[in-house]
Each structure stands twice: as structure tokens, then as C-alpha cells.
Amino acid sequence: MNPSRGLHSDITTELAKGAYTNINLVDLTLGTNADPTTYYYTEHTSDIVVGGNTYLSNGFLLSMSNVREDKVMSTGVLNLTLSAVDQTIVSEVLTNGYLHKPVKIQRAFLNSANALISSNAVFTIYDGTIDVATIKDSGRSSTIQLGIKNHWAFFRRVQGRRTTKNSMDEFFLGDKGFDFIQVSNE
């Protein structure tokens, strides 16, 4: 497999220099379906603007479990821990709920000047929905941990239903996953 995965030449050139930083960008959508609010966070040392959105470096993004990539489709789970010092997120979760709210995590590559290498240097590494929320409050810290599952966690097999590229495109237009399955003549 080609380790560059078809990366744009701007990125491979900058990566070859070795003076780069990779950061995570988290899009967390809460609120009601009629009135959603998306919060943008990064663990970088300063705010960063990507795609017109300002990702805040306010210290609220405390930790994130490693994103694992497999050769087979699986129901991945990722844990995201946020500071609950600002009651905004806690209030959103308690008031409007959290179940099945979308979360997207992207990885961005910055050059030695802490600027995006190029607009091509931002990749979605995880896209899922919140399944579990746990609020922990003690005398020393206050956190909210979100358990996020990918879309395969909600994929149910229905007996007698054919799962095909066309049926997949009804819900996930442009998804290439079914391009690689073998077709049976049964």
C-alpha cells in the first residue's frame, strides 16, 4: 500500500521537511433537531479557522481515545472527554439530550508557522453519533465524557433485504464501501 494515500504534493512536501504539527478538530452538534448548535474545539495551542469555522483552543477538549483503523468494517467506539467547567455543554446535554447527536473529528496538518499546510491538509478521521454521556463532578474537576459510535453501530440486518450499492446510496450518497463486495448469483 502506498503510505502517502494519494496526498496532495503540498502536504507530502511539508511532511518530508519534518517541521509539522498534526491537530484534532472536533465538531460537536447538540441542541434540538429544529435548532441545532455546533461547537468547534481543538487541543491546539491557539484557535484555528478551517472551512469558515473557528475551532476554539479554550482547554475544553481534554482527551480523546485513539482512532483505530481496520481492514474490516466494525462498530468503532471513541471516547471524548470535555471540561464541564463551562456549563453550556452540560446544560445542552441535560436539557436537549445527547443520544444520536453527530460528532465529527478531523485531523489537520500545520506547517512550522502553525498555519494549515493547505486546504487539502484536513481529513475526517471519525464520524459518528453520541451513544453515552457521563458527567463527573468532584471538588477538583468537572468533566463530561461522550461515547461516540460510528454509523455501523446502528446498521441492522433485515432478513430478506438486499444490501446493495444502490440501497446504500439512499442514505450515504458517495459511500464507496459496497464497491468492493463480491456479488453472489444465488
N, C-alpha and C positions, 0 to 999 in steps of 0.2 A: 504494500500500500504506500502511496506517495504521502510522506509526512506533511507536505505543505497543503494537501487537500484543496488544491486549486486556489490558494490565497493570491490576492492581488499583489502585483510586484511591489507596490508601495510598502505593503506590510512585510513581505519577505526581506526586502532591503533593510528595513528598520530593525527587524528581528535579528538579522545577521550581524548588525552592529553591536547587539547585546545590551544596549542602553535603553531599555524599555520597561514599562510597568504595566501589568495587567490588573484591572479593577473589575469589581462586580457592580452591576446596576440592577436595582430591584424596582419593578413596577408592581405595586400592591393596590388592588382595586377593592374598595369597600363601599358601604352605603347601600342604598336600595337599588333595585333594578331600574326604577324610574329616575333616580338621581344618584348615579354612581360618582364616587370621588376616587381618583387615583393618586397615590402617594409615591414619590420617587426618592429613593435612598441609594447612597453609595458609602462604602467604607473608605473611600479615598480621602486624602487629607484636605481637599478643597472641593467645593461644589463644581459640577461639570455639566455642561449643556450638551445633550445628544438628541438629535431629531426634534429640536424645539422644546424639549423637556429639561428642566433643571433638576438634576439629581443632587439632593442635599447631603452634605457631609456634616451632619449635625450630631453624629455619635449615636443615633438611634439604631442603626444596623450593628448589632453586637456580634453575631456569629451566624454561620450558615454551614450546614453539613456539606461534605464533598459531593459534587455532582458526578455520578458514575455513568460511564458509557459502556454499553454491552452490545454484542453482536446480535443478540436476540431481543425480541420485544418483551418487555417486562413492566410490571407496575412499580415504577420507581417512587420512592418517598424521600422528600427532602425536608429537613427541619430548619426553620428560620427563626432566630431569636432577635427580638427588638426590645429596646428600652421602653418601659412603660412609665417613665418619669413624666413625659408629656401625656396627659390623659386623653388626647384626641383619638388615638388608635383604640385604646381600651374602651372609650365611650362608643366608638363606631361598632366595635365587636359586640358589646353588650346591648346596644340599642338596636342595631340593624342586622345583627347576626354575621356569621363568617362562612358558613357552610357553602361550598362550591363557588366562592368568590375567586376571581382569577389572579394569579401571580405569575409574572414573567421575570426571568433572571437572564441578564445578558452579560457577556464579558467584553470589555473594551480594552484596547491596547493604546497606551500613551507613549509618546516619544520622550526623550530626555528633558524636554521643556514642559512636560506634563500637559501636552496637548494631544488630541486624538491624532494617531498616525495618518488616518484618512477616514472618510465616511465609510469605507469598506472594512474598518477595523473594529466593528461592533457585531457580535454574534450572539444569537439567542442560544443559551445552553440549557435552559429548563423552562418549560411552560406547563403550568398545571393549575389546580384549584385547591383551596384550603379545605382540609378534611377535619382537622382538630385544632383547637386553640386552648392554650393553657396559660393562665395568668398566675404569676408567682410574685408575691409581695412579702418582703421581710423588712426588718429595720435597716438593712444595709443596701438592698437593691429591690428593684421592681422591674420585672420582665414579662413579656408576652411571647410565648413560643407557638409558632404556627407549623403544623404538619401539612405539607403540601404534596398532593399526589398528581402524577401525570394523567393524561386523558385515558390511558389504557386501564387505569383502575376502575373506570366506570363503563368499560366495554363489556357488554353482556352477550353471551351467545344465546341465540334464539333458535331452538330446534326447527329444522326445515328451512331456515332462512339462508340464502346465499350471501356470503360476504365477498363482494367484488370491488374492483376499482370504481365502477360506476356508483355503487351504493356508498362507498367511502367518500366520493366526491360530493355527495349530497350534503355532508356535514363538514368535511375537511377538504375543501377545494384546493387542489395543488399538491396534496399529500402524495408522496411517491412510494409509500410503504408497500402497497399492493402491486407495484410494478414488478416486484421481484418474486412473487409467489408462483408456484407451479400450478398449472391448470389441469384438473383431472377430467377425464372423459367419462366419468361414471354416469 
